[in-house]
Amino acid sequence: GTCVRHRAGNLGGGEVKVRRGGERLAQGHAAAGRDVFLVLMSVSSEPALLAASGRALLEFEKDDAARQVLEPAVATDPALSAARLDLAIARFHLQTPEAALAELDQTVAAALKGYYYLLLAPLLYSLGKIQAAIDALNRCIRAAPTMPDLYLHSPAFLLTPMLTHHAPRLL
């Protein structure tokens, strides 16, 4: 009983720190917010907390710090598909589309849902694979037709100069 309660208390404390870090980032205190997450990483190896930290850092464009906390999260728990997708985004911003694609290739097959294809489309587009990018968007919608935010992000991607003629069909 004590062990379970202690562990749950630590997890709860970690969630509070994730919120605190996110609040600091939202208030414009980038260094303080980043530091909260990096300290959390040094005291906790809980993959779910690291994944939540990485997500928050990524939302505020702290890609390198996000990469630092997401790498151990997915190394510890490869089934964290959302964290792996976030790590692919960080790699895309920090490295190359190829590095991001290599990360995506490690995504668990069962997790290949709409968000996977929504990320895949701009990666393929950046590599000049226009038709493959369009196909990925179509697979995105087929994989998760009831996820409304996918419909919001897809047209924005299609409004790039080379793809505007495909937007009406998708919409």
N, C-alpha and C positions, 0 to 999 in steps of 0.2 A: 504494500500500500504506500509506504513512504517513498519508495523509489519512483513509483508512477507519479505521485503528487509532485515530487521534486522535479522530475523531468518535465511535467506539464507546466510547472511554474517557470522553468527556464525557457520553454518555448514561448509562453505568454510574455515573458520579459523581452524576448527577442522580437516578438511581433510589435511590442511597444517601441522598441528601438528602430525597427523598420519604419513605423509611422513617423517617429521623430525625425529620422533622416529625410524622409519624403517631405515633411513639413519644412525643414530647413532649406531643402532644395527649392520648394515652391515659394518660399519667402525671399529667394534670391541669394541665399547664403551657400553658394556652391561648395566652397572648401569645407565648411562645417558639416554640410549634409554628406558629402563624400566621405569625410573622416568618420562620421557615425557608422556608415556601412563598412568601412575598412576595419574599424575597431571590432564591430560585430563579427566580421569574418575571422578576426584573430582569436576570438573567444568562443566561437560556435562553429561547428562543422555540420550543423543540421542543414541538409540539402534544401529543404523547403524554405528555410529562412534565407539562405544564400540566393535562391532563385527569386524570392520576393525582393531582396535587396537589389539584385541585378536588374529586375524589371523596373524598379523605381529609378535607378540610376540611368537606365536607358531612356526612360520617358523624359528625363531632363538633359539628354544628350551628353551624359558623362560616360562615353563609350569605353574608355580605357578602364575606368573603375568598374564598370559593369562587367567587362571581360574578366577582370581579376576575381570577382566573386562568382561569376557564372561558371568559369572553368572548373573549380573544385566541386560545384554543385552537380554538374553533369558527369564529372568523373566518379563521384560517389554514388550517384543514382542516375544511370543512363536512361531510365524510363521517364525522367522529367522532360517530356517533349517540349513543353512551352518554354522551359529554360534553354533548351537546345536551340529553339527558334530564335530566342532573344540573343543567344551567343552568336548565332549566324548573322544577325543584324549588326551586332557590335563588330564582328569580323569584317563585314561588308564596309562599314564606316571607317574602320581602322586599317584594313588591309586591302583585299581585292575581292571582286565577285567570285573568283575561283576559290578563295579561302572560305567564303561564306557557303558556296555550294558544297565544298568538302565537308563542312559542318552539317549541312542539311542532309547529306548522304548518310549520316550516322543516326538520323531520326528513326525511331522505332516504327516499323511498318504500320502498326495499328494506329499510330498517331498522325498518319497522313490525312489530315482533314483540311478544311478550307484555308486556315491560316498558313499552312505549309505552302500551298499553291499560291497564295497571295504574296508571300515572300519570294517564292521561286520566280514569279513573273518579272519583277523588276531586275532581278539578278540576271535572268536570261536576256532581258532587253539591254542591259548594260554591256553584255557581251556581244551584242549585235544579232542575237537570235530572236528576231521579231516574231516569226510565226510560232516558235516554241513558247514565247512569252504570252501570246494570245491564247494558245492552247492551255497554258497553265491557268490563265484567268478563267477559261471555260471550265476546267477541272475544279477550280476553286468553287465556283457556283454550284456545280453538280455535287461536290463533296459535302457541302453544307448549305443547302438551299434555304434553310430557315434562319440563318445567322445574318440579321440585317446589317450589321456593321461591315460585312464583306461587300455588300452592295454599295456602301458609302465609299469604301476605299478603292474599289475596282474602277469606277468611272474616273476618279482623279488620276489614276495611273494611265488610263486610256486617253486622257487629254494631253498627253505629250504630243509634240508635233507630228511624229510619224504614225501615231495610232488613232488620231481623231476620227477617222472614217469608220473605225470599229466600234466606237462608243455607242451610237444609236442602237446597233444590233444587240449589244449586251444589255443596255438599259431596257 
